[in-house]
Amino acid sequence: MRLTDPLTNLVARWLMAEKPREHPAPCDFQRICHEIRPSDVLLIEGRSRVSEVIGLITQSHWSHSVLYIGRIHDIENEAVRTRIQRLYDGDPQDPLIIEALLGEGVILTSLGKYYDEHIRICRPRGLTLMDSQRVINHAIDELGKGYNLRQLLDLARLLFPWAILPRRWRSVLFQHNVQMPTKTVCSTVISEAFASVSFPILPVVNVDNESGLRLFRRDPRLSVPADFDYSPYFDIIKYPLVPIDESGFYRSLPWSEQSKPVEEEEGASYDDEPITDPDPDPDTETNPDLDPDIETKTASGVRE
């Protein structure tokens, strides 16, 4: 049965609805905005239902990736800058990102929407200024494309052994139907942008005696947000809430004098019953009078 657009949009909104954050994000958003550079990739630890699905598929906390393109005046190409001015009606000084979202497709928006999220900067090492602008221009050309939910499902199916899947369930990730509209996902948009200047993310490495070291490009449709975190060609930059610029910073951290109870953190409950052998042997039960070298246990189970 073919879903109608209103129902599809309803499902998309349900999947994208975010859970409330229980604790502050462990990063300094203002510092990130100050230090970030055009063509940096930002990883987001999402809180939506689709983020949980992506995290389960990729086995990573990072469920979303966006490309930072800078502020409008950072874009050197006049035609591209004019296009951005026409598409974005916010403050010209806003830091801008390009991302692909379920239900919205590839969009241009402000980095400010992620002010309370856990963010990590992945900076392409050695990327020239000219190639940085080319990466950004390539991503801008993707604006308006739809989000490819089928590709996400195909990536999930690739994790299962091929032989046990019925033929009709097997991935069609690499099949192309010219009658289908062009769609993409967040990591694919960014991967294709870097591939346009031959910048590596996680290439397939082959070494043999004849040709030596050779790199092979991976299909961008196989990219996931965690690839940028794992890639040796991207520098990982973190700005935690507490500044760590000085040596010995940890000595001045605002630690609380009281530790948080374990049951509050894990949802578990513990009693003060002594830790005992579930099936003690009366003949070998610990007796300090018989063996003074054996230490007794306290009620908390810790040896004294």
N, C-alpha and C positions, 0 to 999 in steps of 0.2 A: 504494500500500500504506500502510495506516495504522500509524504507529509506536506500539508499546505504551509505557506509562508508564515501566517500568524502562529501556527502551532510550533513551527521550527523556531521562530523568534522567542516564543514562550519557553521552550526547552533551553535555548541558548542563555536566556536571562537567568533561568534557574541554575544552570551550570556555572555561570559567572558570578553568582551572588557570593559575596565574601563573608566569612565568619568574622565576628568582632575579635580584635586583638586583645588577648589577656594581659600581655606584658609589652612594654615599650620595645621597639625594634632596636637591636644591639648595634646600630651604626649611627654616625653623626651625619644627618642629611645635609645640613648647612655646609659642612666641610666637603662633602662629596660634590655639591654644586659648585664649590669654589675651585676644586682641584680637577674636575673632570675635563677631558679634552675631546674635541670632535673626532669621531670614528671610534671612540671607546665603546665597548659592549658592556651593558649593564645586565647583571643577573638578578632576578627578582624571586624571592621566596613567597610565592602566592598563597592566598588563604581561601581561594574558591574551590568548588567541587571539582572543576576541571583541572585545577592545579594539583589536587590530590591524585587524580587519575594520571596526570603526566609524571608526577613524582613516583608513583608506583611503577609506571612503565620504564622510566629511566633510572630508577633506584638512586635518586638524588633529591636534595632539598630544593634545588633550583628548578623551578617549574616554568619560568618565563625569561625571555631575553629580549632586550631592546637595543637599538642603535642610537647613540647620541650624535646629533648632527650639529650641535652648537646653537648659538643664537643666530638670528637672521643675518646680522652683519658679519658673521663668521663665514658665510657661504660666499666664495669668491666668484663663481659663475653668475653673471648678472641675470641671465635668463632664468636660471634655477632659483636665484634669490627672489626675483619678481614672482615666480610661481608660488614660492613659499609664502610670500606676503599676501598673495591672493587666497591661499588655502587657510592660512592661520589668522584669525581675527583677534587674537589676544595681544598681550603686551609684547612689543618687539624685543624686549630684553629677556623674555622667558627662555630658559633652556629647553630646547626642543628634542624630541625623540621620535623615531619611527618604529612602529610595532605592528604585529598582526594579532588581532583578537578575535575570538569566537563571537560570531554575531555581528562583527563590525568590519572585518577584513583588515587590510593594511591601511593604517591611519597615521596622521601626524598629530602629535599632542605635546603637552608640556610635561617635563619631568616632575613638576610639582605634584602630579597625581599620585606619586609614590613616596610622598614625604614621610609616611609612617610605616614604610615597608623595610624589610631587611634587604639591603642592596650590596652587591659586590661589583667592583670595577675590574674589567678584563681589558687591558691595554695592549694592542698589537705592537710588539717590539720591533723597532726599526722601520716602521711604515713611514714612507716619505710624505711630505706635505701634499705633493701633487697627487699621489695615489690615495691619500686620505680623502681628498676632495672627490676623486673618482669613485671611491667606495660610497661616499655620501650621495653623489649624483645617481649612482646605480640604484640605491635604496629608494631615493625619491621617485624614480621612474616606476617603482612597484606600487606606489600609492593608488588606492582604489581597487586593488585586487581583493577577491574574496578569501575567506579563511577555509582551508581545506581540512575539514573534519575527517574525511575519508583517509587522508594521508596519515593522520594521527592514529586512526584505528589500524591501518596497515603496518605502521611501525610497531604497534603492540603485537600484532600477529607474527611479526618477524622474530619475536623472542621465543616463539614456540617451535618445537621440532617440526620441520617441514613434512616429514613422512607421516606423522600422526594426524595431520589436518586433512579433512575432506577437500577435494580439489576445488569445490566452489567456495571454500573458506580461505584459500590461500591468497597471499597478498598480491594485489595488482598494482603495487607501488610504482613499478617501472613500465606499466602499460600506459600508453597515451591515446586518448580519444580526441580527435580534432574537433568533435562536436561539443566537447565539454568546455565550459568557460575556465579560464586560467585561474587557479587558486593556489594558495600557499599557506605556510605556518610560520611562526615567529622565527625559529632558528634557520629555516630555509632562506628566508629573505636576507638575513645577515650573511649566511654562508655564501650565497650567490653573489652578494656585493663584494666580499673579499676575494672570491674566486675570479671576479672580473679583472683583478690586478695580480692574479696568481699568488696571493698571500695564503700560506698554509694554515690550516686549523688542526686537523688530525689526519694527515695524509697516510696512505698505505706505504710503508717503507719496505723496499726489497734490496737485498745485498747479494751479489753473486760475484764470482771471480772474474768474469769477462767484462761486465759493464760497471762493476762497482756499486755504489749507492745510487738508487733511483727512487724517486717519489711518484706516487700515483694519486691523482685526485679522487677523493670519495664523492659519491653522488650527494649533492647538497640536501636532497630530500631525506637523507639518513641522519641529518644533523639534529642534535638535541641541545638544550641550554647548557647542560653539564660539559659538553665538549669544549667550550671556551674556558671553563675552569680547569679542565684536565690538560688542555693544549700546552705544550712547551713553548709555543710561539707567542703566547699572551702573558703579560705580567699581571699578577693578581695584586690588587691594591685594596686595602681595607682601612676604614676610618671608624674605629669603635667610638662609642659614646664617651668613654673616658680617654683623654689624649694620652698617647704613649710615645711622645716625642723625646722625653727625657729619660736618661738612664735611671733605673730604680723607681720608675713610675708606680709600680705595684705597691710600694710602701705607703703611698698617699691615697690609695683607693678608699672610697667611702664605705668600708665594710661595716655591716651591722654587728653589734655585739652578740646578738642572738642568731643562732642558726635557724633556718626555716625547717619545720618538722618534715620528716620524710614523707609522712602520709599525705601532706598537703601537696607535695610535688608529684608523687607517683599515684595518688589515689588509694594507697594501701593503708592498712591499719595494723598496728603491732601491739601486743600486750607485754606485760612484765613477767610473764611466766619464765621460769628457768629453762635453759636449753638442756634437754636431757636426751639420752639415748632412747630411740623409739622402742627398742626391744632389749633392755638391759639384761645382762647375764649376772644373776645374783652371785655367782662364784668369782666373777672378775670385776664386780662393781667397785668403783674407786673408794678406798678407805684410807684416810690420812694416817690412821693409827698403824696400819699394816705396812704402808709404804710412805714414809715422810717426804720422799723426793717428788711425789706426785702433787701438783698444784691443784687447788680447788677452783671451781668456777663460781663467779658471782651470779647474781640474778639476771644480769644483762648478757651473760654468756661470754664475757671477756676474761681471759686469764689474768690473774694478779701476779 
